[in-house]
Amino acid sequence: MRIAYNHSNAYSVVNVSYTLRNGTNGQGTQYSMLTGYNPVYITENKSELIYNPDYFIWFYNNYKKTWETPYTTDDSLLNPNNYIRVDSYLKLDPKNISDQYLREFFGNYESQYFSLKKMCGLTQTDVTTTTTTNKSSTLHLVLIANTHDPTIGTGCSTDETNLKNEFRQIANALGVSFREYIIDGSAFSKENVVSALNSVFPGSNDIVLFIYRGHGFRWKDQTDDWPRMDLRPSSYATIAENSSMNLSEVYSTLKNKGARLNIILGDCCNSEINASSVTSSNYLNFQFDNNSDVSKLKKLFMSSNGIILSSAAQKGQVSWNTSQGGLYSMSFLQALHENISYLSNDPCNWNNIISKTISLARNKSTPTFCSNCTLQDGIKYISVVGDY
C-alpha cells in the first residue's frame, strides 16, 4: 500500500506491506485487521523520519450482519482509545485515474507504475480494449450446488451466484460463447447431474468447468483419494451408490469428451458421512474488480491444454462452509483474481492458482481465522501445457 502525506511542508510517500488477521476481541466481537509492517520511504527522506505503520480494523456487527466502517490507528499497542473512525473513503475507478494521480504515489521508474498505467488504460497497448471475438470456442460451466440443504444451503447459494457471474464475465472478456448447466434447488439429484454431464458436447477448442458445492464423504473401505459427492435431494434419504458419485468419475467422463481444457473442482468434505463442516466465522473479503490483465486470462483459458482435478479436503478431512461461501470456493476466486492482476509478478498458470487456492483455504481454517475449524488441506492433480 502506498501512503502519501505532508509534514513540515514536505511531501512524502511510504510503501507499507500489509497482512490480514482475523479474530475475536474480549467483548466477543469478530474483527478483521490489516497490520502494516516494513515501511519504506519512496521519496527522499533527508530527515531520516521513522514512519509508524497504520492499522486498519473492521468490526463485524452481528445485529446488522455486516462489517462496519473501519477504524485506523498507528498505535502498535492497539489501545482502543487511540482508534480513529474513518469518516469516508473513495473507491477508485481505474477509468477515472490519471497519470498525474499515479505519479503522486509512484516514480516513473517503478514496474508497478507501468502495470497500473496498463490497468487504467493509460498505455497504447492496453489489451482490454482489443479483445477479439472467438465464438468458435465455448466455455461450458457445469455447476452443481446443494442450495436447499438446511446446514450449508446458504453458503452454496452464495458460491453459485459468485461462480456463475465470474465465468460469465470471463467468457465475455475472452470473446467466447458461454453455456451453463446448473443443477440446484429441487433439481439436485444424481440423475440430473449425470444428465447434465451427458448433455455436454464440447468442441476441440472448448473449455469445460465442473464445480461441485455440497456435502461430500468417503466410504470406510474407500481407497480412492477423491471424495464422493452426496447427491441426495434430502438429508433424510438413504445414502448409496445411486445417490452419490465420486469426483474421479466426473474426471473420467469429461476427459473423454475432447475439450481442450477441463477443470473439475469439488468443494466438499472428504470424511465419513455426516461430519460437521459449518462455522459461524465471518471473513472480510476485499472486493476484487475485473481490472484484470486480459492477456493473462487468455493464456489461462485460451492457450492451455489439459485437465485439472482438485478438491477441498484430503482423506479424513472436512471442507468448511460459511454463510459467505465455502472456504475453498472463496479461495479459488481470490487466487484467480490475484494471479491475473496487472500487479501480480507471479507466473500466471493453473498450477499456481490451484496451489494458492489450497493454501488460502487452509489459512482460513486455522485458529487465527476460525476458532472452531479443523485444518483442511486440498488435493490436486494437474496435467496442463500451454500456460506459463
Contacts in CASP RR format, 6 or more apart in sequence:
PFRMAT RR
TARGET T0000
AUTHOR 0000-0000-0000
METHOD contacts of the structure
MODEL  1
MRIAYNHSNAYSVVNVSYTLRNGTNGQGTQYSMLTGYNPVYITENKSELI
YNPDYFIWFYNNYKKTWETPYTTDDSLLNPNNYIRVDSYLKLDPKNISDQ
YLREFFGNYESQYFSLKKMCGLTQTDVTTTTTTNKSSTLHLVLIANTHDP
TIGTGCSTDETNLKNEFRQIANALGVSFREYIIDGSAFSKENVVSALNSV
FPGSNDIVLFIYRGHGFRWKDQTDDWPRMDLRPSSYATIAENSSMNLSEV
YSTLKNKGARLNIILGDCCNSEINASSVTSSNYLNFQFDNNSDVSKLKKL
FMSSNGIILSSAAQKGQVSWNTSQGGLYSMSFLQALHENISYLSNDPCNW
NNIISKTISLARNKSTPTFCSNCTLQDGIKYISVVGDY
1 15 0 8 1.000
1 16 0 8 1.000
1 17 0 8 1.000
1 18 0 8 1.000
2 13 0 8 1.000
2 14 0 8 1.000
2 15 0 8 1.000
2 16 0 8 1.000
2 42 0 8 1.000
2 105 0 8 1.000
2 106 0 8 1.000
3 13 0 8 1.000
3 14 0 8 1.000
3 15 0 8 1.000
3 16 0 8 1.000
3 54 0 8 1.000
4 11 0 8 1.000
4 12 0 8 1.000
4 13 0 8 1.000
4 14 0 8 1.000
4 104 0 8 1.000
4 105 0 8 1.000
5 11 0 8 1.000
5 12 0 8 1.000
5 14 0 8 1.000
6 12 0 8 1.000
7 49 0 8 1.000
10 47 0 8 1.000
11 43 0 8 1.000
12 41 0 8 1.000
12 43 0 8 1.000
12 45 0 8 1.000
12 49 0 8 1.000
13 41 0 8 1.000
13 42 0 8 1.000
13 43 0 8 1.000
13 104 0 8 1.000
13 105 0 8 1.000
14 39 0 8 1.000
14 40 0 8 1.000
14 41 0 8 1.000
14 42 0 8 1.000
14 51 0 8 1.000
15 39 0 8 1.000
15 40 0 8 1.000
15 41 0 8 1.000
15 42 0 8 1.000
16 36 0 8 1.000
16 37 0 8 1.000
16 38 0 8 1.000
16 39 0 8 1.000
16 40 0 8 1.000
16 51 0 8 1.000
16 53 0 8 1.000
16 54 0 8 1.000
17 36 0 8 1.000
17 37 0 8 1.000
17 38 0 8 1.000
18 34 0 8 1.000
18 35 0 8 1.000
18 36 0 8 1.000
18 37 0 8 1.000
19 34 0 8 1.000
19 35 0 8 1.000
19 36 0 8 1.000
19 37 0 8 1.000
20 32 0 8 1.000
20 33 0 8 1.000
20 34 0 8 1.000
20 35 0 8 1.000
20 284 0 8 1.000
21 32 0 8 1.000
21 33 0 8 1.000
21 35 0 8 1.000
21 368 0 8 1.000
22 30 0 8 1.000
22 31 0 8 1.000
22 32 0 8 1.000
22 33 0 8 1.000
22 281 0 8 1.000
22 283 0 8 1.000
22 284 0 8 1.000
22 368 0 8 1.000
22 369 0 8 1.000
23 30 0 8 1.000
23 31 0 8 1.000
23 32 0 8 1.000
23 368 0 8 1.000
23 369 0 8 1.000
23 371 0 8 1.000
24 30 0 8 1.000
24 31 0 8 1.000
24 371 0 8 1.000
25 31 0 8 1.000
29 59 0 8 1.000
29 60 0 8 1.000
29 62 0 8 1.000
30 59 0 8 1.000
30 60 0 8 1.000
30 62 0 8 1.000
30 281 0 8 1.000
30 282 0 8 1.000
31 57 0 8 1.000
31 58 0 8 1.000
31 59 0 8 1.000
31 60 0 8 1.000
32 57 0 8 1.000
32 58 0 8 1.000
32 60 0 8 1.000
32 67 0 8 1.000
32 283 0 8 1.000
32 284 0 8 1.000
33 55 0 8 1.000
33 56 0 8 1.000
33 57 0 8 1.000
33 58 0 8 1.000
34 55 0 8 1.000
34 56 0 8 1.000
34 57 0 8 1.000
35 53 0 8 1.000
35 55 0 8 1.000
36 53 0 8 1.000
36 54 0 8 1.000
36 55 0 8 1.000
37 53 0 8 1.000
38 53 0 8 1.000
39 51 0 8 1.000
39 52 0 8 1.000
39 53 0 8 1.000
41 49 0 8 1.000
41 51 0 8 1.000
42 105 0 8 1.000
42 106 0 8 1.000
42 107 0 8 1.000
52 74 0 8 1.000
52 76 0 8 1.000
53 74 0 8 1.000
54 72 0 8 1.000
54 73 0 8 1.000
54 74 0 8 1.000
55 72 0 8 1.000
55 73 0 8 1.000
55 74 0 8 1.000
55 75 0 8 1.000
55 78 0 8 1.000
56 70 0 8 1.000
56 71 0 8 1.000
56 72 0 8 1.000
56 86 0 8 1.000
57 70 0 8 1.000
57 71 0 8 1.000
57 72 0 8 1.000
57 73 0 8 1.000
57 83 0 8 1.000
58 67 0 8 1.000
58 68 0 8 1.000
58 70 0 8 1.000
58 71 0 8 1.000
58 284 0 8 1.000
59 67 0 8 1.000
59 68 0 8 1.000
59 71 0 8 1.000
60 66 0 8 1.000
60 67 0 8 1.000
60 68 0 8 1.000
60 282 0 8 1.000
60 284 0 8 1.000
61 67 0 8 1.000
61 68 0 8 1.000
67 282 0 8 1.000
67 284 0 8 1.000
69 85 0 8 1.000
69 86 0 8 1.000
70 86 0 8 1.000
71 83 0 8 1.000
71 84 0 8 1.000
71 85 0 8 1.000
71 86 0 8 1.000
72 83 0 8 1.000
72 84 0 8 1.000
72 86 0 8 1.000
73 79 0 8 1.000
73 82 0 8 1.000
73 83 0 8 1.000
73 84 0 8 1.000
75 82 0 8 1.000
94 119 0 8 1.000
94 120 0 8 1.000
94 121 0 8 1.000
94 289 0 8 1.000
94 291 0 8 1.000
95 120 0 8 1.000
95 121 0 8 1.000
97 116 0 8 1.000
97 120 0 8 1.000
97 122 0 8 1.000
98 122 0 8 1.000
99 117 0 8 1.000
99 122 0 8 1.000
102 113 0 8 1.000
102 116 0 8 1.000
102 117 0 8 1.000
102 120 0 8 1.000
102 122 0 8 1.000
103 113 0 8 1.000
106 112 0 8 1.000
106 113 0 8 1.000
106 116 0 8 1.000
107 113 0 8 1.000
111 345 0 8 1.000
112 343 0 8 1.000
114 123 0 8 1.000
115 342 0 8 1.000
115 343 0 8 1.000
116 342 0 8 1.000
116 343 0 8 1.000
117 123 0 8 1.000
118 125 0 8 1.000
118 126 0 8 1.000
118 293 0 8 1.000
118 342 0 8 1.000
119 291 0 8 1.000
119 293 0 8 1.000
119 342 0 8 1.000
119 343 0 8 1.000
121 128 0 8 1.000
121 129 0 8 1.000
127 293 0 8 1.000
127 294 0 8 1.000
127 295 0 8 1.000
128 173 0 8 1.000
128 294 0 8 1.000
131 173 0 8 1.000
131 174 0 8 1.000
131 175 0 8 1.000
131 294 0 8 1.000
132 175 0 8 1.000
133 175 0 8 1.000
134 174 0 8 1.000
134 175 0 8 1.000
134 176 0 8 1.000
134 302 0 8 1.000
135 175 0 8 1.000
135 176 0 8 1.000
135 177 0 8 1.000
136 205 0 8 1.000
137 174 0 8 1.000
137 176 0 8 1.000
137 177 0 8 1.000
137 205 0 8 1.000
137 206 0 8 1.000
137 207 0 8 1.000
137 302 0 8 1.000
138 176 0 8 1.000
138 177 0 8 1.000
138 178 0 8 1.000
138 179 0 8 1.000
138 202 0 8 1.000
138 203 0 8 1.000
138 206 0 8 1.000
138 207 0 8 1.000
139 167 0 8 1.000
139 170 0 8 1.000
139 171 0 8 1.000
139 174 0 8 1.000
139 176 0 8 1.000
139 177 0 8 1.000
139 178 0 8 1.000
139 179 0 8 1.000
139 206 0 8 1.000
139 207 0 8 1.000
139 209 0 8 1.000
139 301 0 8 1.000
140 179 0 8 1.000
140 180 0 8 1.000
140 181 0 8 1.000
140 200 0 8 1.000
140 202 0 8 1.000
140 206 0 8 1.000
140 207 0 8 1.000
140 208 0 8 1.000
140 209 0 8 1.000
140 259 0 8 1.000
141 163 0 8 1.000
141 164 0 8 1.000
141 167 0 8 1.000
141 168 0 8 1.000
141 178 0 8 1.000
141 179 0 8 1.000
141 180 0 8 1.000
141 181 0 8 1.000
141 209 0 8 1.000
141 211 0 8 1.000
142 180 0 8 1.000
142 181 0 8 1.000
142 183 0 8 1.000
142 196 0 8 1.000
142 197 0 8 1.000
142 200 0 8 1.000
142 208 0 8 1.000
142 209 0 8 1.000
142 210 0 8 1.000
142 211 0 8 1.000
143 160 0 8 1.000
143 163 0 8 1.000
143 164 0 8 1.000
143 180 0 8 1.000
143 181 0 8 1.000
143 182 0 8 1.000
143 183 0 8 1.000
143 184 0 8 1.000
143 211 0 8 1.000
143 213 0 8 1.000
144 183 0 8 1.000
144 184 0 8 1.000
144 188 0 8 1.000
144 193 0 8 1.000
144 196 0 8 1.000
144 210 0 8 1.000
144 211 0 8 1.000
144 212 0 8 1.000
144 213 0 8 1.000
144 214 0 8 1.000
144 229 0 8 1.000
144 231 0 8 1.000
145 153 0 8 1.000
145 156 0 8 1.000
145 157 0 8 1.000
145 159 0 8 1.000
145 160 0 8 1.000
145 182 0 8 1.000
145 183 0 8 1.000
145 184 0 8 1.000
145 185 0 8 1.000
145 188 0 8 1.000
145 212 0 8 1.000
145 213 0 8 1.000
145 214 0 8 1.000
146 152 0 8 1.000
146 153 0 8 1.000
146 156 0 8 1.000
146 184 0 8 1.000
146 185 0 8 1.000
146 188 0 8 1.000
146 213 0 8 1.000
146 214 0 8 1.000
146 215 0 8 1.000
146 230 0 8 1.000
147 153 0 8 1.000
147 156 0 8 1.000
147 157 0 8 1.000
147 160 0 8 1.000
147 184 0 8 1.000
147 185 0 8 1.000
147 188 0 8 1.000
148 184 0 8 1.000
148 185 0 8 1.000
148 186 0 8 1.000
148 188 0 8 1.000
148 233 0 8 1.000
149 156 0 8 1.000
149 214 0 8 1.000
149 215 0 8 1.000
149 235 0 8 1.000
150 235 0 8 1.000
151 278 0 8 1.000
151 321 0 8 1.000
152 214 0 8 1.000
152 215 0 8 1.000
152 277 0 8 1.000
152 278 0 8 1.000
152 321 0 8 1.000
154 323 0 8 1.000
154 325 0 8 1.000
155 213 0 8 1.000
155 321 0 8 1.000
155 322 0 8 1.000
155 323 0 8 1.000
155 324 0 8 1.000
155 325 0 8 1.000
155 326 0 8 1.000
156 184 0 8 1.000
156 213 0 8 1.000
156 214 0 8 1.000
156 321 0 8 1.000
156 325 0 8 1.000
157 184 0 8 1.000
158 323 0 8 1.000
158 324 0 8 1.000
158 325 0 8 1.000
159 213 0 8 1.000
159 267 0 8 1.000
159 325 0 8 1.000
159 326 0 8 1.000
159 329 0 8 1.000
159 330 0 8 1.000
160 182 0 8 1.000
160 184 0 8 1.000
160 213 0 8 1.000
162 329 0 8 1.000
162 333 0 8 1.000
163 211 0 8 1.000
163 329 0 8 1.000
163 333 0 8 1.000
164 180 0 8 1.000
164 182 0 8 1.000
166 333 0 8 1.000
166 336 0 8 1.000
167 178 0 8 1.000
167 180 0 8 1.000
167 209 0 8 1.000
168 178 0 8 1.000
168 180 0 8 1.000
169 290 0 8 1.000
170 297 0 8 1.000
170 301 0 8 1.000
171 177 0 8 1.000
171 178 0 8 1.000
172 178 0 8 1.000
173 290 0 8 1.000
173 292 0 8 1.000
173 294 0 8 1.000
173 297 0 8 1.000
174 294 0 8 1.000
174 297 0 8 1.000
174 298 0 8 1.000
174 301 0 8 1.000
174 302 0 8 1.000
176 207 0 8 1.000
176 301 0 8 1.000
176 302 0 8 1.000
181 196 0 8 1.000
181 199 0 8 1.000
181 200 0 8 1.000
183 189 0 8 1.000
183 192 0 8 1.000
183 193 0 8 1.000
183 196 0 8 1.000
186 233 0 8 1.000
188 231 0 8 1.000
188 233 0 8 1.000
189 231 0 8 1.000
189 232 0 8 1.000
189 233 0 8 1.000
189 243 0 8 1.000
190 231 0 8 1.000
190 242 0 8 1.000
190 243 0 8 1.000
190 244 0 8 1.000
190 245 0 8 1.000
193 229 0 8 1.000
193 231 0 8 1.000
193 245 0 8 1.000
194 245 0 8 1.000
197 210 0 8 1.000
197 250 0 8 1.000
197 253 0 8 1.000
197 254 0 8 1.000
200 208 0 8 1.000
200 254 0 8 1.000
200 257 0 8 1.000
201 257 0 8 1.000
202 208 0 8 1.000
202 257 0 8 1.000
202 258 0 8 1.000
202 259 0 8 1.000
203 258 0 8 1.000
203 259 0 8 1.000
203 260 0 8 1.000
204 258 0 8 1.000
204 259 0 8 1.000
204 260 0 8 1.000
205 260 0 8 1.000
206 259 0 8 1.000
206 260 0 8 1.000
206 261 0 8 1.000
207 259 0 8 1.000
207 260 0 8 1.000
207 261 0 8 1.000
207 262 0 8 1.000
207 263 0 8 1.000
207 301 0 8 1.000
208 254 0 8 1.000
208 257 0 8 1.000
208 259 0 8 1.000
208 261 0 8 1.000
208 262 0 8 1.000
208 263 0 8 1.000
209 262 0 8 1.000
209 263 0 8 1.000
209 264 0 8 1.000
209 265 0 8 1.000
210 250 0 8 1.000
210 254 0 8 1.000
210 262 0 8 1.000
210 263 0 8 1.000
210 264 0 8 1.000
210 265 0 8 1.000
211 265 0 8 1.000
211 266 0 8 1.000
211 267 0 8 1.000
211 329 0 8 1.000
212 229 0 8 1.000
212 247 0 8 1.000
212 250 0 8 1.000
212 265 0 8 1.000
212 266 0 8 1.000
212 267 0 8 1.000
212 268 0 8 1.000
213 266 0 8 1.000
213 267 0 8 1.000
213 268 0 8 1.000
213 326 0 8 1.000
213 329 0 8 1.000
214 229 0 8 1.000
214 230 0 8 1.000
214 267 0 8 1.000
214 268 0 8 1.000
215 229 0 8 1.000
215 230 0 8 1.000
215 268 0 8 1.000
215 269 0 8 1.000
215 277 0 8 1.000
216 227 0 8 1.000
216 228 0 8 1.000
216 229 0 8 1.000
216 230 0 8 1.000
216 268 0 8 1.000
216 269 0 8 1.000
216 270 0 8 1.000
216 319 0 8 1.000
217 227 0 8 1.000
217 228 0 8 1.000
217 230 0 8 1.000
217 239 0 8 1.000
217 244 0 8 1.000
217 269 0 8 1.000
217 270 0 8 1.000
217 271 0 8 1.000
217 272 0 8 1.000
217 273 0 8 1.000
217 274 0 8 1.000
217 275 0 8 1.000
218 224 0 8 1.000
218 227 0 8 1.000
218 228 0 8 1.000
218 270 0 8 1.000
218 271 0 8 1.000
218 272 0 8 1.000
218 315 0 8 1.000
218 316 0 8 1.000
219 228 0 8 1.000
220 272 0 8 1.000
222 228 0 8 1.000
224 246 0 8 1.000
224 248 0 8 1.000
225 314 0 8 1.000
225 315 0 8 1.000
225 379 0 8 1.000
226 246 0 8 1.000
226 247 0 8 1.000
226 248 0 8 1.000
226 251 0 8 1.000
226 270 0 8 1.000
226 309 0 8 1.000
226 311 0 8 1.000
226 379 0 8 1.000
227 246 0 8 1.000
227 247 0 8 1.000
227 266 0 8 1.000
227 268 0 8 1.000
227 269 0 8 1.000
227 270 0 8 1.000
227 311 0 8 1.000
227 313 0 8 1.000
228 244 0 8 1.000
228 245 0 8 1.000
228 246 0 8 1.000
228 247 0 8 1.000
229 244 0 8 1.000
229 245 0 8 1.000
229 246 0 8 1.000
229 247 0 8 1.000
229 266 0 8 1.000
229 268 0 8 1.000
230 239 0 8 1.000
230 243 0 8 1.000
230 244 0 8 1.000
230 268 0 8 1.000
230 273 0 8 1.000
231 243 0 8 1.000
231 244 0 8 1.000
231 245 0 8 1.000
232 238 0 8 1.000
232 239 0 8 1.000
232 243 0 8 1.000
232 244 0 8 1.000
237 243 0 8 1.000
239 273 0 8 1.000
247 264 0 8 1.000
247 266 0 8 1.000
247 309 0 8 1.000
247 311 0 8 1.000
248 309 0 8 1.000
250 264 0 8 1.000
251 262 0 8 1.000
251 264 0 8 1.000
251 307 0 8 1.000
251 309 0 8 1.000
254 262 0 8 1.000
254 264 0 8 1.000
254 307 0 8 1.000
255 262 0 8 1.000
255 307 0 8 1.000
260 304 0 8 1.000
260 305 0 8 1.000
260 306 0 8 1.000
261 301 0 8 1.000
261 304 0 8 1.000
261 305 0 8 1.000
261 306 0 8 1.000
261 307 0 8 1.000
261 384 0 8 1.000
262 306 0 8 1.000
262 307 0 8 1.000
262 308 0 8 1.000
263 307 0 8 1.000
263 308 0 8 1.000
263 350 0 8 1.000
264 307 0 8 1.000
264 308 0 8 1.000
264 309 0 8 1.000
264 310 0 8 1.000
265 308 0 8 1.000
265 310 0 8 1.000
265 311 0 8 1.000
265 328 0 8 1.000
265 332 0 8 1.000
266 310 0 8 1.000
266 311 0 8 1.000
266 312 0 8 1.000
266 328 0 8 1.000
267 311 0 8 1.000
267 312 0 8 1.000
267 319 0 8 1.000
267 326 0 8 1.000
267 328 0 8 1.000
267 329 0 8 1.000
267 332 0 8 1.000
268 311 0 8 1.000
268 312 0 8 1.000
268 313 0 8 1.000
268 319 0 8 1.000
269 275 0 8 1.000
269 277 0 8 1.000
269 312 0 8 1.000
269 313 0 8 1.000
269 317 0 8 1.000
269 318 0 8 1.000
269 319 0 8 1.000
270 311 0 8 1.000
270 312 0 8 1.000
270 313 0 8 1.000
270 314 0 8 1.000
270 315 0 8 1.000
270 316 0 8 1.000
270 317 0 8 1.000
270 318 0 8 1.000
270 319 0 8 1.000
271 313 0 8 1.000
271 315 0 8 1.000
271 316 0 8 1.000
271 317 0 8 1.000
271 318 0 8 1.000
272 316 0 8 1.000
275 318 0 8 1.000
276 318 0 8 1.000
277 318 0 8 1.000
277 319 0 8 1.000
277 320 0 8 1.000
277 321 0 8 1.000
278 320 0 8 1.000
278 321 0 8 1.000
278 322 0 8 1.000
279 320 0 8 1.000
279 321 0 8 1.000
279 322 0 8 1.000
279 370 0 8 1.000
279 372 0 8 1.000
279 373 0 8 1.000
280 322 0 8 1.000
280 372 0 8 1.000
281 322 0 8 1.000
281 369 0 8 1.000
281 370 0 8 1.000
281 371 0 8 1.000
281 372 0 8 1.000
281 373 0 8 1.000
282 322 0 8 1.000
282 323 0 8 1.000
282 324 0 8 1.000
283 322 0 8 1.000
283 324 0 8 1.000
283 330 0 8 1.000
283 364 0 8 1.000
283 369 0 8 1.000
285 324 0 8 1.000
285 330 0 8 1.000
285 334 0 8 1.000
288 333 0 8 1.000
288 334 0 8 1.000
288 337 0 8 1.000
288 338 0 8 1.000
291 341 0 8 1.000
291 342 0 8 1.000
292 337 0 8 1.000
292 340 0 8 1.000
292 341 0 8 1.000
292 342 0 8 1.000
293 340 0 8 1.000
293 341 0 8 1.000
293 342 0 8 1.000
296 339 0 8 1.000
296 340 0 8 1.000
296 344 0 8 1.000
296 348 0 8 1.000
297 340 0 8 1.000
299 348 0 8 1.000
299 349 0 8 1.000
299 386 0 8 1.000
299 387 0 8 1.000
299 388 0 8 1.000
300 340 0 8 1.000
300 348 0 8 1.000
300 349 0 8 1.000
300 350 0 8 1.000
300 353 0 8 1.000
300 387 0 8 1.000
303 386 0 8 1.000
303 387 0 8 1.000
304 349 0 8 1.000
304 350 0 8 1.000
304 384 0 8 1.000
304 385 0 8 1.000
304 386 0 8 1.000
304 387 0 8 1.000
305 384 0 8 1.000
305 385 0 8 1.000
305 386 0 8 1.000
306 383 0 8 1.000
306 384 0 8 1.000
306 385 0 8 1.000
307 381 0 8 1.000
307 382 0 8 1.000
307 383 0 8 1.000
307 384 0 8 1.000
308 350 0 8 1.000
308 354 0 8 1.000
308 380 0 8 1.000
308 381 0 8 1.000
308 382 0 8 1.000
308 383 0 8 1.000
308 384 0 8 1.000
309 380 0 8 1.000
309 381 0 8 1.000
309 382 0 8 1.000
310 354 0 8 1.000
310 357 0 8 1.000
310 358 0 8 1.000
310 378 0 8 1.000
310 379 0 8 1.000
310 380 0 8 1.000
310 381 0 8 1.000
310 382 0 8 1.000
311 319 0 8 1.000
311 328 0 8 1.000
311 378 0 8 1.000
311 379 0 8 1.000
312 319 0 8 1.000
312 326 0 8 1.000
312 327 0 8 1.000
312 328 0 8 1.000
312 361 0 8 1.000
312 376 0 8 1.000
312 378 0 8 1.000
313 319 0 8 1.000
313 328 0 8 1.000
313 376 0 8 1.000
313 377 0 8 1.000
313 378 0 8 1.000
313 379 0 8 1.000
314 376 0 8 1.000
314 377 0 8 1.000
314 378 0 8 1.000
314 379 0 8 1.000
317 374 0 8 1.000
317 375 0 8 1.000
317 376 0 8 1.000
317 377 0 8 1.000
317 378 0 8 1.000
318 374 0 8 1.000
318 376 0 8 1.000
319 326 0 8 1.000
319 327 0 8 1.000
319 328 0 8 1.000
319 376 0 8 1.000
320 326 0 8 1.000
320 327 0 8 1.000
320 364 0 8 1.000
320 365 0 8 1.000
320 370 0 8 1.000
320 373 0 8 1.000
320 376 0 8 1.000
321 327 0 8 1.000
324 330 0 8 1.000
327 361 0 8 1.000
327 364 0 8 1.000
327 365 0 8 1.000
327 376 0 8 1.000
328 357 0 8 1.000
328 358 0 8 1.000
328 361 0 8 1.000
328 376 0 8 1.000
328 378 0 8 1.000
330 361 0 8 1.000
330 364 0 8 1.000
331 356 0 8 1.000
331 357 0 8 1.000
331 358 0 8 1.000
331 359 0 8 1.000
331 360 0 8 1.000
331 361 0 8 1.000
331 364 0 8 1.000
332 353 0 8 1.000
332 357 0 8 1.000
334 357 0 8 1.000
334 360 0 8 1.000
335 352 0 8 1.000
335 353 0 8 1.000
335 354 0 8 1.000
335 356 0 8 1.000
335 357 0 8 1.000
335 360 0 8 1.000
336 353 0 8 1.000
338 344 0 8 1.000
338 346 0 8 1.000
338 356 0 8 1.000
339 346 0 8 1.000
339 348 0 8 1.000
339 352 0 8 1.000
339 353 0 8 1.000
339 356 0 8 1.000
340 348 0 8 1.000
346 352 0 8 1.000
347 388 0 8 1.000
348 387 0 8 1.000
348 388 0 8 1.000
349 384 0 8 1.000
349 387 0 8 1.000
349 388 0 8 1.000
350 382 0 8 1.000
350 384 0 8 1.000
350 387 0 8 1.000
351 382 0 8 1.000
351 384 0 8 1.000
354 380 0 8 1.000
354 382 0 8 1.000
355 380 0 8 1.000
358 377 0 8 1.000
358 378 0 8 1.000
358 379 0 8 1.000
358 380 0 8 1.000
361 376 0 8 1.000
361 378 0 8 1.000
362 375 0 8 1.000
362 376 0 8 1.000
362 377 0 8 1.000
362 378 0 8 1.000
363 369 0 8 1.000
364 370 0 8 1.000
364 373 0 8 1.000
365 373 0 8 1.000
365 374 0 8 1.000
365 375 0 8 1.000
365 376 0 8 1.000
366 373 0 8 1.000
366 375 0 8 1.000
367 373 0 8 1.000
END
